[in-house]
Amino acid sequence: MTQLELARKGVVSPQMVRVAQREKVEAEFIRQGLLKGTIVIPANIKHSNLVPCGIGQGLKTKVNANIGTSSDFGNIDTELEKLRVAIDSGADTVMDLSTGGDISAIRRAIIAASPLSVGTVPIYQAGIEAIDRYDAIVKMTADDLFAVIEEHARDGVDFITVHCGVTQSAIARLKQQGRVTDVVSRGGAFLIGWILYNERENPLYEYYDRLLEIVREFDVTLSLGDGMRPGSLADATDRAQVEELLIIGELVERAQQAGVQVMVEGPGHLPLNQIEANVRLEKAICKGAPFYVLGPLVTDVGAGYDHITGAIGGAIAAAAGTDFLCYVTPAEHLSLPDPEDVRQGVIASRIAAHAGDIVKGVKDAEQWDREMSLARKRLDWEEQTRLSLDPERSRQVHSKHTTAGTTCSMCGKFCAMALMEKYLGISAPKC
């Protein structure tokens, strides 16, 4: 049975217990969240070394790191190194988005090495195999696509992105809209080409029950993808995006009725003043299903620094109720990320997630900041390092310039903290 089905039977599974321990909440709280569809635990029954992670309302905002090869670069070794960096940097999940090399072998190696939940986008592999077999993605059959989805499920993938809401009606809205950047979702583009060429409905929508049967067998969590997500601020919250979201809202209910765990993916590129509205819209239409956003990026001109533009949007989204942030790296829009890009992307998104958690009142989030502030008042550099999101970076920066005494090289003997302790005679209290 899936985690959702177990919750309906009143069973508190070992996965629920592990998640509750990590979140410092009662296991019954996790079971109730699963029951309502506001929490998911992506945990394929075939992923043997998994440390389960909960995503959803009342839990810490989670961060995903995308790794994977491209058609130009990468192999098993490069992606395992990125996986290691993602884990060390504190990512909660990873997605293998490989489109080059031996995709199946790379995916299986990542799953075998990953204690984190692993996600994929099966249509990437299905499309590439269709090129090899038929010389064109658009000649892929529905059976080809579902065979790849089943392969991913059997391999132990914990959650899959499927663009079920890219339908003929959504494409009609897209054509009427007249976007600046049209479609930036690779999976969405594959499916739009297929639908238009074959003059048929999206097989992921038409045969949605078949999809549910596959993922239910292995307890794969569906991540309903946003193939119509805006790729520029000019296209944010337009008719095509909202049309797809309305379809996804219906599919969320069908998945939950079938006992399948489900979350929803969201935009993309959004101006600051539209982020909260988008979160509220998703939560209303999808009845509180966990929301998973890329960034969102709050400006289109941050090339080379899009981990920052994404973190700005991610903090606002998390504070508004988003449950899951897909990191953005400095390489976004420019190249395939390398391990250092992965590290910077994870840290930036973790900062955003934690900033949101403080606003949401997530357990212990505010206390973490209080402990850091007290360590700063005590000039306790080791404790500050320990409490940092990136301890290694914190230690490197602090030791960059030597200084006399206990203060840092920024203020030296004019440190305000040290002066106030001297003049007021008040030391920092213990935590």
Secondary structure, DSSP 8 states (H G I E B T S, - for coil): --HHHHHHTT---HHHHHHHHHHTS-HHHHHHHHHHTSEE----TT-TT-----EETTS--EEEEEE---SSS--HHHHHHHHHHHHHHT-SEEEE---SS-HHHHHHHHHHH-SSEEEE-HHHHHHHHHHHHHSSGGG--HHHHHHHHHHHHHHT--EEEE-TT--HHHHHHHHHH--SS----HHHHHHHHHHHHHTS--HHHHTHHHHHHHHHHHT-EEEE--TT--SSGGGTT-HHHHHHHHHHHHHHHHHHHTT--EEEEE-SB--HHHHHHHHHHHHHHTTT--EEEE--BS-S--TT-HHHHHHHHHHHHHHHT--EEE---TTTTTS---HHHHHHHHHHHHHHHHHHHHHHT-TTHHHHHHHHHHHHHTT-HHHHHHHSSSHHHHHHHHTSS--SSSS-TTTGGG-HHHHHHHHH-------
